[in-house]
Amino acid sequence: MPGARKILLVDDDVDHLSICKLVLTNRGYNVLVLWSTNVLIEVIKDFMPDLIFMDHRMPDMDGIQATSLIKSNPQTGHIPVIYFTGMEKGEEFAKKAGADGYLAKPFKIDQMVTLIEEKLA
């Protein structure tokens, strides 16, 4: 879709990724999913998303490390990162990582879309 806003979903739960991708794609977003953080910066530089959703529990490096890496890189630091996790201290982890927002799992798709619209406005 030319001109569609780009969203990168980073989560190791393939079912969760599939559902979110389907819903967001149907709403007109260009969505890329990544279930590992081992090539995160390369994928971001290639795809150049407008927004990133980052899970906490990830193979290779956790969401705090991955978000910190994104935010500390001059080529990617401007991209908003929304931390989304079902962990009890998720909001605390989001702040520690330097994320631009937080979404607690489980969530309603409308909550996700509202957050996307706020961050991309």
Sequence and secondary structure as in RCSB ss.txt:
>XXXX:A:sequence
MPGARKILLVDDDVDHLSICKLVLTNRGYNVLVLWSTNVLIEVIKDFMPDLIFMDHRMPDMDGIQATSLIKSNPQ
TGHIPVIYFTGMEKGEEFAKKAGADGYLAKPFKIDQMVTLIEEKLA
>XXXX:A:secstr
 TT  EEEEE S HHHHHHHHHHHHHTT EEEEES STTHHHHHHHH  SEEEE SS SSS HHHHHHHHHHSTT
TTTS EEEEE STTHHHHHHHHT SEEEESS  HHHHHHHHHHHH 
